[in-house]
Amino acid sequence: MNAVVLLTDGEDTDADGISLDQLLTPLRNEQASGQPVPIITIAYGDSSGAQSLAAISAATGGASYEVSDPSRIRDIFLDAVGKRACRPQCQPAGG
């Protein structure tokens, strides 16, 4: 199964870029196509845009994580990759 893992500070700094709604529509269409590619987002930092990243993950059957402690990134990344085959029915981390 293919998946995308995106680790980002999530801060939207491109004033000329597409809006979240413009992104979510094609992502939802791809999810419904029968060949979805889950996007697993890891929001890092205080201005991580976690809500937008969670919406992207939800639209694709992926998962969303938030982290502010860099020492936790490895564990979160391993959880995200390890559960890619069971998406979207996976248990949350620690569950």
C-alpha positions, 0 to 999 in steps of 0.5 A, a space after each residue: 500500500 502506498 502512503 505519504 508521510 508529511 512532517 511539517 511545521 505546517 505554517 502556510 507562508 504562500 499567499 498565492 497558493 491554493 486554499 485548503 478547500 481547493 486542496 481537499 476537494 481533489 483529495 476526497 475525489 482520489 479517496 473515493 476513486 478506489 485507489 486512495 493514497 493516505 496522507 499521514 501528517 505530523 505537525 511539528 511546532 507551535 504554528 503547525 497548522 494542525 487543524 488544516 493538516 488533520 483535515 488533509 489526513 481525514 480527507 485521504 483516510 490517513 492519520 494526523 499527529 501533533 508533536 512539539 518535542 523533537 525527541 518524540 518525532 521518531 516514535 510518531 514516525 514509526 507509529 505512522 509508518 507501521 500502521 499505514 496498512 490498516 488505515 483508516 481503521 487503525 487504533 490511535 497511538 497507544 491504543 
